[in-house]
Amino acid sequence: MGGVVAIIPARYQSERFPGKPLALLKGEPVIIHVARKAAACRNIDHVIVATDSEEIHNAVTSSGFIARMTSETHQSGTDRIAEVAKYINDDIVVNIQGDEPLIDTDSVDKAVKALIDDKSLNVSTLCVPITQEDFKNPNVVKVVMDNDGNALYFSRSPIPYNRESGLPTPMKKHIGLYVYRRDFLIKYADIQPSELERVEKLEQLRILQNGTRIKVITASKDSIGIDTPEDLIRAENTGNV
């Protein structure tokens, strides 16, 4: 065992943006931008794209990256990367979403380093400060942490609630990147969804509800996930691709 692998889940079907991993951004498929960002991380040794689509598989391999075909029945990206993780020897698995072409490489490296430095840690993730507009948006996930930077809760609701408006509110936006110990990831994927997870539709609550801590690292900069064609336009207009 040893080493760090980034496994990028990429499914073709998407309710809001079918085929988005193959949508062109600056002339290249989104998934290729994500793979290239992952490969540029100093703390990542190699990159695998996990997909249920032959088109995505072919696009990835023709660009020189490794792809693995996975089941079409997976309900989540976590299930998809766990399938691949069972057949690798790396100790640490980084789940970089296949729709995050603007993910900050330094921030990914910080999240990986958290597990490298703390052998008792099984999961880390990222956060950034949040705007008031996003704070009230249920599509943007919020996180609150304890004094050691471990997640207390994730929610689509605006948390924490500021009962006295004169006080500053420590608002944080969650960035959906996860770093796992391989053995923990495989076990976690086999656990039934928790009650909180089903209510909020947030997988990471399964981890908290089953008693495992999640270290939350403050990212150097925010990212733009590609959930809609409008997001693709926003990403196209940035200088970070």
C-alpha positions in Angstrom: 0.0 0.0 0.0 1.0 3.6 -0.4 0.6 6.5 -2.8 -2.2 8.8 -3.7 -4.6 8.4 -6.6 -7.2 10.8 -7.9 -10.3 9.0 -9.1 -12.7 11.3 -11.1 -16.3 10.0 -11.4 -17.8 11.0 -14.7 -21.3 9.7 -15.8 -22.8 10.7 -19.1 -26.4 11.2 -17.8 -27.3 14.4 -15.9 -30.7 15.7 -15.3 -29.7 19.4 -15.8 -26.9 18.9 -18.3 -26.7 15.5 -20.1 -23.3 14.7 -21.5 -21.6 17.5 -19.5 -18.2 15.7 -19.1 -17.9 15.9 -22.9 -19.1 19.5 -23.2 -16.4 21.6 -24.8 -14.6 24.2 -22.6 -11.9 26.2 -24.3 -12.1 23.7 -27.1 -11.6 20.6 -24.9 -14.0 18.3 -23.0 -14.7 19.3 -19.4 -13.4 16.0 -18.1 -10.0 16.5 -19.8 -9.6 19.8 -18.0 -10.4 18.1 -14.7 -8.0 15.2 -15.3 -5.3 17.7 -16.2 -5.9 19.7 -13.0 -5.7 16.5 -11.0 -2.4 15.5 -12.7 -0.9 18.9 -11.9 -1.4 18.4 -8.1 1.9 17.8 -6.4 0.5 15.4 -3.8 -1.3 13.2 -6.4 0.7 10.3 -7.9 -1.7 9.3 -10.7 -5.2 9.9 -12.1 -8.0 7.6 -13.1 -11.4 8.6 -14.6 -14.2 6.2 -13.5 -17.1 6.3 -16.0 -20.1 4.4 -17.3 -19.8 5.8 -20.7 -17.7 4.5 -23.6 -17.7 7.9 -25.2 -16.2 9.4 -22.0 -13.8 6.5 -21.7 -12.6 7.0 -25.3 -12.2 10.8 -24.9 -10.1 10.3 -21.8 -7.8 7.6 -23.1 -7.3 9.4 -26.4 -6.0 12.4 -24.4 -3.5 10.2 -22.7 -5.3 9.6 -19.4 -6.4 6.4 -17.7 -10.1 5.5 -17.7 -12.0 2.6 -16.1 -15.5 1.4 -17.0 -17.8 1.1 -14.1 -21.4 -0.1 -13.5 -24.2 1.9 -14.9 -26.3 1.4 -11.7 -24.3 3.4 -9.3 -26.4 5.9 -7.4 -23.5 8.3 -6.6 -20.0 9.3 -7.5 -18.8 7.8 -4.2 -20.1 4.3 -5.3 -18.4 4.7 -8.6 -14.9 5.6 -7.3 -15.3 2.9 -4.6 -15.7 0.3 -7.4 -12.3 1.3 -8.8 -10.7 1.7 -5.4 -11.1 -2.0 -4.7 -8.6 -2.8 -7.4 -5.8 -0.3 -6.7 -3.0 -0.3 -4.1 -3.0 3.4 -3.2 -3.6 4.3 0.4 -5.2 7.6 -0.2 -8.0 8.3 -2.8 -9.0 11.8 -3.9 -12.5 12.2 -5.2 -12.4 15.1 -7.7 -15.8 15.7 -9.2 -15.8 15.3 -13.0 -17.5 18.7 -13.4 -14.9 20.8 -11.5 -12.5 22.0 -14.2 -11.6 25.0 -12.2 -10.6 23.2 -9.0 -7.6 24.8 -7.4 -4.6 22.5 -7.3 -3.0 24.0 -4.3 -6.2 23.5 -2.3 -6.4 19.9 -3.4 -2.8 19.4 -2.2 -3.7 20.9 1.2 -6.6 18.5 1.6 -4.4 15.5 0.7 -1.6 16.7 3.1 -4.1 16.6 5.9 -4.3 12.8 5.6 -0.6 12.5 5.0 0.2 14.4 8.2 -2.5 12.8 10.4 -2.6 9.0 10.2 -5.8 8.9 12.3 -7.7 11.0 9.8 -9.9 9.1 7.3 -11.6 12.0 5.4 -10.9 15.6 4.5 -12.7 18.2 2.3 -12.6 21.9 1.4 -14.5 25.1 2.1 -14.4 28.8 1.2 -16.1 31.9 2.6 -19.5 32.4 1.2 -21.6 35.4 -0.1 -24.9 36.3 1.4 -26.6 35.3 -1.9 -25.1 31.8 -1.8 -25.7 31.6 1.9 -29.5 31.6 1.2 -29.3 29.4 -1.9 -30.3 25.8 -1.1 -28.2 24.5 -4.1 -25.1 25.8 -2.3 -24.0 23.6 0.6 -22.9 25.2 3.9 -20.6 23.8 6.5 -19.9 24.7 10.2 -16.8 23.4 12.0 -15.4 23.0 15.5 -12.4 24.7 16.9 -10.1 22.1 15.3 -11.5 22.5 11.8 -13.6 19.3 11.9 -17.1 19.4 10.4 -20.0 19.7 12.8 -22.7 19.7 10.1 -23.3 20.3 6.4 -26.6 21.7 5.2 -28.5 23.3 2.3 -30.0 25.6 4.9 -28.2 28.8 5.9 -26.2 27.7 8.9 -25.3 29.0 11.4 -28.4 30.9 12.1 -27.6 34.4 13.4 -30.0 35.2 16.2 -28.4 38.6 16.9 -27.9 40.3 13.6 -25.2 42.6 14.9 -22.8 39.7 15.3 -20.6 38.5 12.4 -21.7 35.1 11.0 -18.9 32.6 10.3 -20.4 31.5 6.9 -18.6 28.8 4.9 -19.4 27.2 1.5 -18.5 23.6 1.1 -16.5 22.5 -2.0 -17.4 18.9 -2.9 -13.9 17.5 -3.0 -13.1 14.6 -0.7 -9.9 12.8 0.3 -10.3 9.3 1.8 -8.3 6.5 3.2 -8.9 3.7 0.7 -10.0 1.2 3.2 -12.4 3.7 4.8 -13.9 4.6 1.4 -14.7 1.0 0.5 -16.4 0.4 3.9 -18.3 3.7 3.7 -19.7 3.0 0.3 -21.3 -0.2 1.7 -23.1 1.6 4.5 -26.7 2.3 3.9 -27.6 6.0 3.5 -28.4 7.7 6.8 -31.5 9.6 7.8 -29.8 13.0 7.6 -28.3 12.1 4.2 -31.7 11.2 2.8 -33.3 14.4 4.1 -30.6 16.8 2.9 -29.5 14.8 -0.1 -25.9 15.1 1.1 -23.7 12.0 1.1 -21.2 13.4 3.6 -23.8 13.4 6.3 -23.6 9.5 6.3 -20.0 9.9 7.4 -20.8 12.2 10.3 -23.9 10.3 11.4 -21.8 7.2 11.7 -19.3 8.8 13.9 -16.3 9.6 11.6 -14.8 13.1 11.6 -14.3 15.1 8.5 -11.4 17.6 8.4 -12.4 20.8 6.6 -9.5 22.7 4.9 -10.0 26.3 3.8 -9.3 26.4 0.1 -7.1 29.1 -1.5 -9.9 30.0 -3.9 -13.4 29.0 -4.9 -14.3 26.7 -7.8 -17.1 26.7 -10.4 -18.9 23.4 -10.8 -20.4 22.7 -14.2 -24.0 21.8 -13.4 -25.8 23.7 -16.2 -25.0 25.1 -19.6 -24.9 28.5 -18.0 -22.1 27.4 -15.6 -20.1 26.3 -18.7 -20.4 29.9 -20.0 -19.2 31.3 -16.7 -16.3 28.9 -16.7 -15.5 29.8 -20.3 -15.3 33.5 -19.3 -12.8 32.9 -16.4 -9.0 33.0 -16.9 -8.4 29.9 -14.6 -8.9 27.1 -17.1 
